[in-house]
């Protein structure tokens, strides 16, 4: 395949991944995260009002930190989307949604859920807080899979409307575009060098098994941390 065609193909997939991730990060991580905190504020004692959460925003108030959080979720989501778009062909089609969403929920939950700080000591009920912060990264990853798989059925660069949507959504991820370009360059290098193409075959085993192993380890950490919080 001519290098020009490879560049167009890789650029399209990177754009799809960044756009899907940016949208999922903004909607689920940003807006969904704020709605989750609103729910927890309503179910928690009034003492939490005005307290700065572990994410750096004031509970019960909309401040500049709120918009910074939504921006950060958009960037992180775009990175997640690019990684998924890069690895998706190494994951069996029927397992993509389950593995990617499950990995994000467990791994993300194991990072977010901790017994120190405010989110899981003052907010009540603690079980609801745990479930919400496990569900949010899982839902964001699930939306990434659904969007990428949906857009994968479109002919690359054929629809001006879709291309415009992807470009605008990707542009909103700003700093994540640096990661996207690096991932695209790596993918292009693997495609163009025959010696590296074997990595694609090995990836069909390594990627799904790796996701399953990492998810299992994260699940153990999450259960242990949750047990300490609920004790």
C-alpha positions in Angstrom: 0.0 0.0 0.0 1.4 3.5 -0.9 2.5 5.5 2.2 0.0 8.2 1.3 -2.9 5.7 1.8 -1.4 4.4 5.0 -1.1 8.0 6.3 -4.7 8.7 5.4 -5.9 5.5 7.1 -4.0 6.0 10.3 -4.9 9.6 10.5 -8.6 8.7 10.2 -8.5 6.1 13.0 -6.6 8.5 15.3 -9.1 11.2 14.5 -12.0 8.8 15.2 -10.5 7.7 18.5 -9.7 11.2 19.7 -13.1 12.5 18.9 -15.0 9.5 20.4 -12.9 9.8 23.6 -13.3 13.6 23.8 -17.1 13.3 23.6 -17.2 10.5 26.1 -14.9 12.2 28.5 -16.9 15.5 28.4 -20.3 13.9 28.6 -19.6 11.0 31.1 -16.5 12.2 33.0 -17.3 15.9 33.0 -21.1 16.3 33.1 -21.7 12.8 34.5 -19.1 13.3 37.2 -20.7 16.6 38.3 -24.2 15.0 38.3 -22.8 12.1 40.4 -21.3 14.6 42.9 -24.7 16.5 43.0 -26.4 13.2 43.9 -23.9 12.5 46.6 -24.3 16.0 47.9 -28.0 15.5 48.2 -27.6 12.2 50.1 -24.8 13.5 52.3 -25.0 15.6 55.5 -24.8 19.4 55.0 -21.3 19.4 56.5 -19.9 18.6 53.1 -21.1 21.9 51.6 -18.2 24.1 50.8 -15.6 21.3 51.3 -13.0 20.9 48.6 -13.3 17.4 47.0 -10.4 15.2 46.1 -10.7 16.5 42.5 -10.2 20.1 43.7 -13.6 21.6 43.3 -15.9 22.9 46.0 -18.8 20.6 46.8 -22.1 22.4 46.2 -20.6 25.2 44.1 -19.8 25.8 40.4 -16.3 27.4 40.2 -13.5 27.7 37.8 -12.2 24.3 39.0 -15.5 22.8 37.8 -14.7 23.8 34.2 -11.1 22.7 34.6 -12.3 19.3 35.7 -14.6 19.0 32.6 -11.7 20.0 30.4 -9.4 17.5 32.0 -12.0 14.7 31.5 -12.2 15.7 27.8 -8.4 15.4 27.5 -8.3 12.1 29.4 -11.2 10.7 27.4 -9.5 11.6 24.1 -6.4 9.7 25.2 -8.5 6.7 26.1 -10.2 6.9 22.7 -6.9 7.0 20.8 -5.6 4.0 22.8 -8.8 2.0 22.0 -8.7 2.9 18.3 -5.1 1.8 18.2 -5.7 -1.6 20.0 -9.2 -2.4 18.9 -8.3 -4.7 16.0 -6.3 -6.9 18.4 -9.4 -7.5 20.5 -12.0 -10.0 19.4 -15.0 -8.1 18.1 -17.5 -9.7 20.5 -15.3 -8.9 23.5 -14.4 -5.3 22.7 -17.2 -3.6 24.7 -16.9 -6.0 27.6 -13.1 -6.0 27.9 -12.6 -2.2 27.3 -15.5 -1.0 29.5 -14.7 -3.6 32.2 -11.0 -2.7 32.3 -11.8 1.0 32.5 -14.3 0.5 35.3 -12.1 -1.7 37.4 -8.8 0.1 36.7 -10.3 3.5 36.9 -12.2 2.6 40.0 -9.1 1.3 41.7 -7.4 4.7 41.1 -10.4 6.8 42.1 -11.7 4.8 45.1 -9.4 5.3 48.1 -9.9 5.6 51.9 -8.0 8.8 52.3 -9.4 12.2 51.4 -12.9 13.6 51.3 -14.9 11.7 48.6 -15.2 8.4 50.5 -15.0 9.6 54.1 -17.5 12.5 54.2 -19.8 11.7 51.3 -22.6 9.3 52.1 -23.6 6.6 51.5 -20.1 5.4 50.9 -21.3 2.4 48.9 -23.1 4.7 46.5 -20.0 6.8 46.1 -17.9 3.7 45.3 -20.4 2.4 42.7 -20.6 5.8 41.0 -16.9 6.3 40.7 -16.5 2.7 39.3 -19.4 3.2 36.9 -18.3 6.5 35.4 -15.0 5.4 33.8 -16.7 2.2 32.7 -19.5 4.1 31.0 -17.1 6.5 29.4 -15.1 3.6 27.9 -18.3 1.9 26.8 -19.4 5.1 24.9 -15.9 5.2 23.3 -16.3 1.7 22.0 -19.9 2.3 20.7 -18.8 5.5 18.9 -15.7 4.1 17.4 -17.4 0.9 16.2 -20.2 3.0 14.7 -17.9 5.3 12.9 -15.8 2.4 11.7 -18.6 1.5 9.3 -18.3 4.8 7.5 -16.0 5.3 4.5 -12.9 7.3 5.8 -13.0 11.0 4.7 -16.1 10.5 2.6 -18.6 12.4 4.7 -17.8 16.1 5.2 -20.3 16.3 8.0 -18.8 13.4 9.9 -15.3 14.6 9.2 -16.2 18.1 10.6 -17.6 16.5 13.7 -14.5 14.5 14.3 -12.2 17.4 13.7 -14.1 19.7 16.1 -14.4 17.1 18.8 -10.7 16.2 18.5 -9.7 19.8 18.6 -11.5 20.2 21.9 -9.1 17.6 23.4 -6.2 20.0 22.8 -3.2 18.5 24.7 -4.4 15.0 23.9 -3.7 15.7 20.2 0.1 15.5 21.0 -0.5 11.9 22.3 -2.7 11.2 19.2 0.0 12.3 16.8 2.6 10.1 18.6 0.3 7.1 18.6 -0.4 7.7 14.9 3.3 7.9 14.1 3.9 4.6 16.0 1.0 2.9 14.2 2.3 4.1 10.8 5.8 2.8 11.6 4.5 -0.6 12.5 2.5 -0.7 9.3 5.4 0.3 7.1 8.1 -2.0 8.5 7.6 -5.7 7.7 9.8 -6.7 10.7 7.4 -5.0 13.1 4.2 -6.4 11.5 4.6 -9.5 13.6 3.7 -7.4 16.6 0.2 -7.1 15.1 -0.2 -10.9 15.2 1.2 -11.1 18.7 -1.0 -8.3 19.8 -4.1 -10.5 19.1 -3.1 -12.6 22.1 -1.2 -10.1 24.3 -3.8 -7.3 24.2 -7.0 -9.2 25.3 -5.0 -11.3 27.8 -3.3 -8.2 29.2 -6.6 -6.4 29.6 -8.1 -9.4 31.4 -5.0 -9.7 33.8 -4.9 -6.0 34.5 -8.6 -5.9 35.2 -8.3 -8.9 37.6 -5.5 -7.2 39.5 -7.4 -3.9 39.6 -10.5 -5.7 40.8 -8.6 -7.1 43.8 -7.2 -3.7 44.7 -10.7 -2.2 44.4 -12.4 -4.8 46.5 -9.7 -4.4 49.3 -9.9 -0.6 49.3 -13.8 -0.7 49.2 -13.8 -3.1 52.2 -11.6 -0.7 54.2 -13.9 2.2 53.4 -17.1 0.3 54.2 -15.7 -1.3 57.4 
